[in-house]
Amino acid sequence: MGDSKTTSLSRNNTTKVALVPQQVTRRHVRIAHVSSVHPWSDNRIHFRECQSLAQAGYEVTLVAVETDMVGIRPAVSVRAYKGRNSRLTRMVFGSWAAIGMALRSHPHIVHLHDPELSWAIPLLRIAGKHVIYDAHEDLPSQLLDKSYINPRLRRITSYVGRLIVGLTRSASHVITATEKIAERYPQGKVTVVHNYPPALPRVKSVTPLVERENRVVYLGGITEGRGFSQMIDATKEESWPFEWKLILAGPISDQLRTRLEDTQTNPRVEYLGRLPPDDARALLDTAKVGLCLFQDTSAHRDALPTKVFEYLEAGLPVIASDFPLWKQLFETCGILVDQSSPSEVARAVAAYDAHPDLLVHHSAQALAVSAESTWDSEAAKLLGVYADLTRRSTSDSSA
């Protein structure tokens, strides 16, 4: 089993959510959220789903991978363990360790977040547990685009992905991050819980957008598939405004970190490492534009990246990939570009530099779109799922 440590329960300074009125008491319902892939500081898992459930009165334990980030206030009881170095050992040993740690909390409901944990679903059901499977991504489509999989084997791995989806259908209920993913599951057994950010009060002292430093910010995992090379290369284009900087914040592989360090002589690029949620939100209040250049893959085209909604919530115009779905959602509050073209990205930054009125207009539109896409409504749907399973647990125990 993996080395573990427990972080005490703390619910101070948490964002209130809209609760679904229920007659069933939640105080003695124990829930275990489990991930062998995500760090315990994951925004969706910890600071949205687990936090909302804890506020609603459930007893929540989160089992997930250790993180080196500091300054994070846990919202629930955390049991963190060391992640595995290789993908194979993580899938085999890490998943067993995570499930074992979760079962030691004696949960009534187990909420799984990774495909590699799907093997445990039938076993947990046999053991009398209600199981929720949380599909963050469209697995079969995602496996078709994984760079570490031999192209000749991707069709086979995509088929394996479909088999895993079939296995996850045996869960008590499935939660998905988008409608596209939900299409793979029976209608009566799936609920879409979008990864929208919480609605935060606007701070009056925040510097007006046009008076801020000339900063374009990218938050989140830094990979080639999420536009690493295109972001860096855009800063080298002649059309990139001289005084503007690209600020990157998020986890990065050792290989890309080495390449990033090679560019640190470029005064237009700054890497801040991984930031706690509060620091990441504060960073957005210093920037003028948010950047999201997911590359064109079948999984990305229908994705709804958390980072974009965080940009909008902070009132930032966005420069983003010109996928059809993203055009429909974000075209009024940003400039959509060919995500493979550094020159288009640079020209979009130049447009905001030359036209502050466009910046202000798109900022107002960003706040308007954000007001319709907050976590409160998604939390209500999540709590509705749990209320139903809690009623079933009560009925089972009284039968």
C-alpha positions as CSV (number, residue, x, y, z in Angstrom):
1,M,0.0,0.0,0.0
2,G,1.2,3.5,-0.6
3,D,2.6,5.8,2.1
4,S,-0.2,8.0,3.4
5,K,-0.9,11.0,5.5
6,T,-4.2,12.5,6.7
7,T,-5.1,16.2,6.6
8,S,-7.6,17.3,9.2
9,L,-11.1,18.5,8.2
10,S,-11.4,22.2,7.6
11,R,-14.4,24.0,6.1
12,N,-13.4,27.6,6.7
13,N,-13.6,30.2,4.0
14,T,-15.5,27.9,1.6
15,T,-17.9,29.0,-1.1
16,K,-21.6,28.5,-0.4
17,V,-23.5,26.3,-2.9
18,A,-27.2,26.0,-3.6
19,L,-28.4,22.9,-1.7
20,V,-31.2,20.6,-2.8
21,P,-33.8,20.3,0.0
22,Q,-34.0,16.7,1.2
23,Q,-35.7,15.0,4.1
24,V,-32.9,12.4,4.3
25,T,-30.3,13.1,7.0
26,R,-26.7,13.2,5.6
27,R,-24.8,13.5,8.8
28,H,-23.9,9.8,9.1
29,V,-23.5,9.1,5.4
30,R,-19.8,8.4,4.7
31,I,-18.4,9.1,1.2
32,A,-15.0,8.3,-0.2
33,H,-13.8,10.1,-3.4
34,V,-10.9,8.1,-4.9
35,S,-8.3,9.0,-7.5
36,S,-5.0,7.2,-8.3
37,V,-4.1,9.9,-10.9
38,H,-5.2,13.3,-9.6
39,P,-3.5,15.2,-6.8
40,W,-5.7,15.8,-3.8
41,S,-5.7,19.5,-4.6
42,D,-7.6,18.9,-7.9
43,N,-10.1,21.7,-8.4
44,R,-13.0,19.6,-9.7
45,I,-12.6,16.7,-7.2
46,H,-11.6,18.5,-4.0
47,F,-12.6,22.1,-4.1
48,R,-15.9,21.6,-6.0
49,E,-17.4,18.2,-5.6
50,C,-16.0,17.1,-2.2
51,Q,-16.3,20.6,-0.7
52,S,-20.0,20.9,-1.8
53,L,-20.8,17.5,-0.3
54,A,-19.1,18.4,3.0
55,Q,-21.0,21.6,3.2
56,A,-24.2,19.7,2.6
57,G,-23.5,17.6,5.7
58,Y,-21.9,14.4,4.4
59,E,-18.8,12.9,5.9
60,V,-16.3,13.1,3.1
61,T,-12.9,11.4,2.7
62,L,-10.7,12.1,-0.3
63,V,-8.1,9.6,-1.3
64,A,-5.7,11.0,-3.9
65,V,-2.1,11.6,-4.8
66,E,0.2,13.8,-2.8
67,T,1.1,17.2,-4.1
68,D,4.0,19.5,-3.4
69,M,1.8,22.7,-3.5
70,V,1.8,24.6,-0.3
71,G,-0.8,27.1,1.1
72,I,-3.8,24.9,0.3
73,R,-6.7,24.8,2.8
74,P,-8.2,21.3,2.7
75,A,-12.0,21.3,2.6
76,V,-12.4,17.7,3.6
77,S,-10.4,14.8,5.3
78,V,-7.6,14.0,2.9
79,R,-5.7,10.7,2.7
80,A,-2.8,11.4,0.4
81,Y,-0.4,8.8,-0.9
82,K,2.8,8.9,-3.0
83,G,2.1,8.6,-6.7
84,R,3.8,5.9,-8.8
85,N,6.6,6.8,-11.2
86,S,5.6,4.7,-14.1
87,R,2.1,4.6,-15.7
88,L,2.0,0.8,-15.5
89,T,2.8,0.6,-11.7
90,R,0.3,3.4,-11.1
91,M,-2.4,1.5,-12.9
92,V,-1.7,-1.8,-11.2
93,F,-0.4,-0.9,-7.7
94,G,-1.6,2.6,-7.3
95,S,-5.2,1.8,-8.0
96,W,-5.2,-1.1,-5.5
97,A,-3.6,1.2,-2.9
98,A,-6.2,3.9,-3.4
99,I,-9.2,1.5,-3.2
100,G,-7.8,-0.1,-0.1
101,M,-7.3,3.3,1.6
102,A,-10.8,4.3,0.7
103,L,-12.3,1.2,2.2
104,R,-10.6,1.9,5.5
105,S,-13.0,4.9,5.9
106,H,-15.9,2.5,5.7
107,P,-17.8,4.5,3.1
108,H,-21.5,4.0,2.1
109,I,-20.8,5.6,-1.3
110,V,-17.6,5.4,-3.3
111,H,-17.0,8.0,-6.0
112,L,-14.3,7.0,-8.5
113,H,-12.5,9.4,-10.8
114,D,-10.2,7.4,-13.0
115,P,-10.7,4.7,-15.7
116,E,-8.0,2.6,-14.1
117,L,-10.2,2.2,-11.0
118,S,-13.1,0.8,-13.1
119,W,-12.1,-2.8,-12.2
120,A,-13.2,-2.1,-8.6
121,I,-16.8,-1.2,-9.6
122,P,-18.3,-4.7,-9.6
123,L,-16.4,-5.7,-6.5
124,L,-17.6,-2.7,-4.6
125,R,-21.2,-3.3,-5.7
126,I,-20.9,-6.9,-4.6
127,A,-19.6,-5.6,-1.2
128,G,-22.8,-3.5,-0.9
129,K,-21.4,-0.1,-1.8
130,H,-23.1,2.4,-4.0
131,V,-20.6,3.5,-6.6
132,I,-20.5,6.7,-8.6
133,Y,-18.1,6.8,-11.6
134,D,-17.0,10.3,-12.6
135,A,-16.1,10.5,-16.3
136,H,-13.9,13.6,-16.7
137,E,-13.1,12.9,-20.4
138,D,-14.3,10.9,-23.4
139,L,-12.0,7.9,-22.9
140,P,-12.2,6.1,-26.3
141,S,-11.7,9.4,-28.1
142,Q,-8.9,10.5,-25.8
143,L,-7.0,7.2,-26.3
144,L,-7.0,7.8,-30.1
145,D,-4.9,10.9,-29.5
146,K,-2.4,9.8,-26.8
147,S,1.1,10.6,-28.0
148,Y,2.7,7.9,-25.9
149,I,0.7,5.2,-27.6
150,N,2.1,3.7,-30.8
151,P,-0.2,5.0,-33.6
152,R,-0.7,1.4,-34.9
153,L,-2.1,0.4,-31.5
154,R,-4.4,3.4,-30.9
155,R,-7.4,1.7,-32.5
156,I,-6.9,-1.3,-30.2
157,T,-6.5,0.9,-27.1
158,S,-9.6,2.9,-28.1
159,Y,-11.5,-0.4,-28.2
160,V,-10.2,-1.1,-24.7
161,G,-11.5,2.3,-23.8
162,R,-14.9,1.3,-25.0
163,L,-14.7,-1.9,-22.9
164,I,-13.9,0.3,-19.8
165,V,-16.8,2.5,-20.6
166,G,-19.0,-0.6,-20.6
167,L,-17.6,-1.6,-17.2
168,T,-18.3,1.8,-15.8
169,R,-21.9,1.5,-16.8
170,S,-22.3,-1.0,-13.9
171,A,-21.8,1.8,-11.4
172,S,-24.8,2.9,-9.4
173,H,-24.7,6.3,-11.3
174,V,-22.4,8.0,-13.7
175,I,-21.4,11.7,-13.6
176,T,-19.9,13.3,-16.7
177,A,-18.2,16.6,-17.3
178,T,-19.9,17.2,-20.7
179,E,-22.9,16.2,-22.7
180,K,-20.7,14.6,-25.3
181,I,-19.4,12.1,-22.7
182,A,-22.9,11.5,-21.4
183,E,-23.9,10.2,-24.8
184,R,-22.1,6.9,-24.0
185,Y,-24.3,6.2,-21.0
186,P,-28.0,5.3,-20.5
187,Q,-30.1,8.5,-20.0
188,G,-31.6,7.4,-16.7
189,K,-28.2,6.6,-15.2
190,V,-26.1,9.7,-16.0
191,T,-25.9,13.3,-14.8
192,V,-23.8,16.0,-16.5
193,V,-22.0,18.1,-13.9
194,H,-20.0,20.7,-15.8
195,N,-16.7,21.8,-14.5
196,Y,-17.7,25.4,-14.0
197,P,-15.9,27.6,-11.4
198,P,-17.6,28.9,-8.2
199,A,-19.1,32.3,-8.4
200,L,-16.8,34.6,-6.4
201,P,-17.6,38.1,-5.2
202,R,-15.8,40.7,-7.3
203,V,-13.2,42.6,-5.3
204,K,-13.7,46.4,-5.8
205,S,-10.0,47.1,-5.4
206,V,-9.1,44.9,-8.4
207,T,-7.1,47.0,-10.9
208,P,-9.2,47.9,-14.0
209,L,-8.3,45.7,-17.0
210,V,-6.8,48.4,-19.2
211,E,-4.5,49.6,-16.3
212,R,-3.0,46.2,-15.6
213,E,0.4,44.9,-16.8
214,N,0.4,43.6,-20.3
215,R,0.1,39.9,-19.3
216,V,-1.4,36.9,-21.1
217,V,-2.0,34.0,-18.7
218,Y,-2.2,30.3,-19.1
219,L,-3.3,28.2,-16.1
220,G,-3.4,24.4,-16.0
221,G,-1.4,21.4,-17.1
222,I,1.3,22.3,-19.6
223,T,1.6,19.8,-22.4
224,E,2.2,19.7,-26.2
225,G,-1.5,18.7,-26.6
226,R,-2.5,21.9,-24.8
227,G,-0.4,24.1,-26.9
228,F,3.0,24.4,-25.2
229,S,5.0,24.9,-28.4
230,Q,2.5,27.2,-29.9
231,M,2.3,29.5,-26.8
232,I,6.1,29.7,-26.6
233,D,6.6,30.3,-30.4
234,A,3.9,33.0,-30.4
235,T,6.0,35.2,-28.2
236,K,8.8,35.0,-30.8
237,E,6.6,36.3,-33.6
238,E,7.3,39.8,-34.9
239,S,3.7,40.7,-34.4
240,W,3.8,39.9,-30.7
241,P,3.6,43.3,-28.9
242,F,7.0,44.1,-27.4
243,E,5.9,44.9,-23.8
244,W,3.5,41.9,-23.4
245,K,4.5,38.8,-21.4
246,L,3.3,35.2,-21.4
247,I,2.7,33.9,-17.8
248,L,2.5,30.1,-17.4
249,A,1.3,28.4,-14.2
250,G,0.7,24.7,-13.8
251,P,2.2,21.2,-13.7
252,I,4.7,20.3,-16.4
253,S,6.8,17.3,-17.4
254,D,10.5,17.2,-16.8
255,Q,11.1,17.1,-20.6
256,L,9.0,20.2,-21.2
257,R,10.4,21.9,-18.1
258,T,13.9,21.6,-19.6
259,R,12.7,23.1,-22.9
260,L,11.0,25.9,-20.9
261,E,14.2,26.6,-19.0
262,D,16.0,27.0,-22.3
263,T,13.5,29.8,-23.2
264,Q,14.0,31.7,-20.0
265,T,16.4,34.0,-21.7
266,N,13.2,35.1,-23.5
267,P,12.0,38.1,-21.4
268,R,8.5,37.5,-22.8
269,V,7.9,34.2,-21.0
270,E,7.6,33.6,-17.2
271,Y,6.8,30.2,-15.5
272,L,5.4,30.3,-12.0
273,G,5.1,26.6,-11.3
274,R,2.0,25.1,-9.7
275,L,-0.1,27.5,-7.8
276,P,-2.7,26.9,-5.0
277,P,-6.2,27.9,-6.1
278,D,-6.2,31.2,-4.2
279,D,-2.9,32.3,-5.8
280,A,-4.1,31.2,-9.2
281,R,-7.2,33.3,-8.9
282,A,-5.1,36.3,-7.7
283,L,-2.9,35.9,-10.7
284,L,-5.8,36.3,-13.0
285,D,-6.6,39.6,-11.4
286,T,-3.2,40.9,-12.6
287,A,-3.6,39.8,-16.2
288,K,-5.4,41.2,-19.3
289,V,-6.0,38.0,-21.3
290,G,-6.5,34.3,-20.7
291,L,-5.0,31.8,-23.2
292,C,-6.2,28.2,-24.0
293,L,-4.7,26.6,-27.2
294,F,-5.8,23.0,-26.9
295,Q,-4.7,21.2,-30.1
296,D,-7.2,19.7,-32.5
297,T,-8.0,16.2,-31.2
298,S,-11.3,14.3,-31.0
299,A,-11.2,14.6,-27.2
300,H,-10.5,18.3,-27.2
301,R,-13.1,19.5,-29.7
302,D,-16.0,18.9,-27.3
303,A,-14.1,19.6,-24.1
304,L,-15.1,22.4,-21.7
305,P,-11.8,23.4,-20.1
306,T,-12.1,24.6,-16.5
307,K,-9.5,27.2,-17.2
308,V,-11.5,29.1,-19.8
309,F,-14.5,29.5,-17.4
310,E,-12.0,30.6,-14.7
311,Y,-10.7,33.3,-17.1
312,L,-14.3,34.4,-17.8
313,E,-15.2,34.5,-14.1
314,A,-12.2,36.8,-13.6
315,G,-13.5,39.0,-16.4
316,L,-10.6,38.1,-18.8
317,P,-11.1,38.1,-22.6
318,V,-9.9,34.8,-24.0
319,I,-7.7,33.8,-26.9
320,A,-8.7,30.2,-27.6
321,S,-8.9,27.4,-30.2
322,D,-11.5,27.9,-32.9
323,F,-13.3,24.6,-32.3
324,P,-17.0,24.8,-33.4
325,L,-18.3,24.3,-29.9
326,W,-15.9,26.9,-28.5
327,K,-17.0,29.4,-31.1
328,Q,-20.6,28.9,-30.1
329,L,-19.7,29.5,-26.4
330,F,-16.8,32.0,-26.4
331,E,-16.8,34.0,-29.6
332,T,-18.5,37.0,-28.0
333,C,-15.9,37.3,-25.3
334,G,-12.6,36.6,-27.0
335,I,-10.6,36.0,-30.2
336,L,-10.6,32.4,-31.5
337,V,-7.6,31.4,-33.5
338,D,-6.1,28.5,-35.4
339,Q,-4.6,26.8,-32.4
340,S,-1.7,25.4,-34.5
341,S,-0.6,28.9,-35.7
342,P,1.7,30.9,-33.4
343,S,1.4,33.8,-35.8
344,E,-2.4,33.9,-35.3
345,V,-2.0,33.9,-31.6
346,A,0.5,36.7,-31.7
347,R,-1.8,38.8,-33.9
348,A,-4.7,38.2,-31.5
349,V,-2.5,39.6,-28.6
350,A,-1.6,42.5,-30.9
351,A,-5.2,43.2,-31.5
352,Y,-5.9,43.6,-27.8
353,D,-2.8,45.8,-27.5
354,A,-3.9,48.1,-30.3
355,H,-7.6,48.3,-29.3
356,P,-8.2,48.7,-25.6
357,D,-11.9,49.2,-26.3
358,L,-12.1,45.6,-27.7
359,L,-10.4,44.4,-24.5
360,V,-13.0,46.2,-22.3
361,H,-15.9,45.0,-24.5
362,H,-14.8,41.3,-24.4
363,S,-14.2,41.6,-20.7
364,A,-17.9,42.7,-20.1
365,Q,-19.0,39.8,-22.3
366,A,-16.8,37.4,-20.4
367,L,-18.5,38.4,-17.1
368,A,-21.9,38.0,-18.7
369,V,-21.2,34.5,-20.0
370,S,-19.6,33.5,-16.7
371,A,-22.7,34.6,-14.8
372,E,-24.6,31.8,-16.6
373,S,-21.9,29.2,-16.0
374,T,-21.2,28.8,-12.3
375,W,-20.7,25.9,-10.0
376,D,-23.7,26.6,-7.9
377,S,-26.1,25.0,-10.4
378,E,-23.8,22.1,-11.0
379,A,-23.4,21.5,-7.2
380,A,-27.2,21.3,-7.0
381,K,-27.2,18.5,-9.6
382,L,-24.4,16.7,-7.8
383,L,-26.3,16.8,-4.5
384,G,-29.4,15.6,-6.2
385,V,-27.5,12.4,-7.3
386,Y,-26.2,11.9,-3.7
387,A,-29.7,12.5,-2.2
388,D,-31.1,9.7,-4.4
389,L,-28.3,7.3,-3.4
390,T,-28.7,8.3,0.2
391,R,-32.4,7.4,0.1
392,R,-31.6,4.1,-1.5
393,S,-29.0,3.4,1.3
394,T,-31.7,4.2,3.9
395,S,-34.2,1.9,2.2
396,D,-31.6,-0.9,1.9
397,S,-30.7,-0.6,5.6
398,S,-34.4,-0.6,6.7
399,A,-35.4,-3.5,4.4
